[in-house]
Amino acid sequence: MDRLWAPWRIEYLTQPPAPGCIFCAEGDDRELLVLHRTPLARVMLNRYPYCNGHLLVSLHRHSADLGGLSGEEMQELFRVAALCKDVLTRSSSPDGFNIGMNLGKTAGAGVEDHLHLHVVPRWSGDSNFMSVVADLRVIPEALLASYDRLLPFFPKAEDA
């Protein structure tokens, strides 16, 4: 039997979740994987992506209540999601996208108490046998390499 070693996954499998909210954390943007900020929202790479370029869009305001968002917050969430789609199109040329939310643990939300949108680029044939038979995803690009490749495509804070 052949083996595919994925040692970076052990952190996800064995470490307890970090205290606090990943979407509220402050510090070094590269360390936090934050690619872009607006007055109301942020974009970050998913630390445990489905594929390269899997982005998360969240509001700065900590809330799990989709119905409780203001019109301005709702508009910003989707405006930034559209920006992410544009950035990923220019940087990665995907064939399509999955864009959506998982609301609640049962629906697959890894972070239940802070709304966030997933923007996932997709390519023809990117679903392979590994996900089906081994419950494993093969991600060809290192996470910080993805960060460094995508960052120049987002507008600078002073330009936003």
N, C-alpha and C positions, 0 to 999 in steps of 0.2 A: 504494500500500500504506500502511495506517495503521501507526503505531508506538506501542507502549506503552513509555514510558521507566521504568525501574526502577533508578535510579542507586545505591540502597542495596545492591543485589546485587553490585556490583563488588567490594566488600570481601571477600565470600565467595568470589568467583571468582579473585581475584588475590593475596590476602595469604596467606602461609604460616601454618599453624596457630600460635597463640600457644604459647610454651613452657609446660610444666607442664600440669596437669590442670584443666579448667574446673570440675570438681566439687569440687576440693580448694582452689581459689583463695579467698583471704581478702581482705577490703577492704570497700568501701562496697557494701551490699546492692543498692541501686538500680543502681549501675554494673555490678554482677555479675549483675543481674536476679534476685537471690534474693528470693523473696516470703515464705518461711516456713522456719523451722528448728525441729527438735525435737532432743532429745539425740542421736539416732542418724541423723537424715536431714535433707535440705533439699529445697525445691521452688524451681525456677527456671523462668523463661520460656526457651523455645528461641529462640536468637538468629536462627535460620534456620527459621522455623516452616512447617508445612504449612498452617496457618490461624491466625486470631487465637485466643489463649488456649492455644496448644500448650505444655504444661508438661512439665518433666522432674523426676522424683523420683529422688534418689540417696541412698545411705548416705554418711555421713561417712568410713567406713573405705574406703580405696582397694582395691578388689578386682574382678576380672573373673570370679571363680569362683562361679557361682550355687549350686552344690552345697556350697560351703564356707561359706555364710551360716549364722549361728546361727538358732535358732528365733525368738529375739527380733528379730533383724535382718529376717528374712523377714516376720514379723508387722508390723513397723514400716513396711517398704516398702509393703505392701498397705494398711495402715491409712492412711498418708499419701496413697496413690493414691485411696482412697475419699474422703478429705477433699477432694482436688483435684476429684474428680467433683462433690461437693456444692457446692464453691465455684463451679465453672464453671456448674453448673445454676442456682444462685441469681443469678449475675452476668450470664449470657449466654444462658440458655434454649436450649441446643442440643437437637437432636432425637435425638442419640445420641452415642456415644463410641467411639474406638479407644483401647485401653489395651494396651500390650505392650512387649517388649524386642527389640532387635536384638543378637544375640550373635555377635560376630565380624565382620570387615570384609566378608566375602562375604554376610552376612545384612543388611548395610546399616548396621552400627554406625559412626558417625562418631567416637566415642570408644570404642575397643575395650577398654581396660584398666580401665575403671571402670563397673561395672554401673549402669544407670539405666533407669527405666520412662518411657515416653512416655504422656501423658494428653492425647488430642487430641479436642476437642469437634467434633462434626459436625452439619451442618444439611442438611436436604433440599435437593438441588440445588447443594450447595457444590462439587461436581466440575464444572468447566466446561471449555469448549473450550480454554482457555489451557494447561491442564496436558497435554491430549492432543496439540495441534498445535504448541505452542511450547515445551514443557518449561519452563513458567513458571507460577508461582503468583501470583495477585493477592491481596495481603493489604491489606484496606481500612483497618486501624487501625495507626498507628505503634506500634512496639515499646514505647517508654516510656509511651505513652498506655495501652496494655494493662496495663503494670505498675501505673500509678497507678489504673486502674479496678479491678484485681483485688486489690491489696494490702489494702484495707479488709475484704474478705471472709474473709481468713485470721485465725485467732486470734492475738492478740499473744503474744509469748514468755512473758510472765508469766501468761497465761491457759491456756497449753497444758499 
